[in-house]
Amino acid sequence: MLSRSRAAMLLMLLASSVWLMVNPTGDQPLPALVERATGIGPAQFLAPTERETYESAARDVVRFQGEVDRIDAMEKAARYQATPLSDEEVAASAAAVAELAKQRSVQPAEDSSVKH
């Protein structure tokens, strides 16, 4: 007879395996759970320059999401409160959208020092 903890672990392993078959390129829930529980994340396994790039990207994600949320709130307020955006606000929104599109289109440069 399996103990409850072993049964739970086996069930989590089974669920993670099924998830891997269904969504092979997605994040795996079991390793993500372990990473959250231990505080060990992907940055722990990177070289110092790669870690700096990773952390910078994480900060950018938070900053860009904040900008998107701010623009979305402005748009909703303008739409539902019948308060039109000024020309400056429209220009700032367009610039922010262009910057986000540019950031998404930038591909990371391949490091020539990495051996394949």
Beta strands, then each sheet from edge to edge (+ up, - down):
end
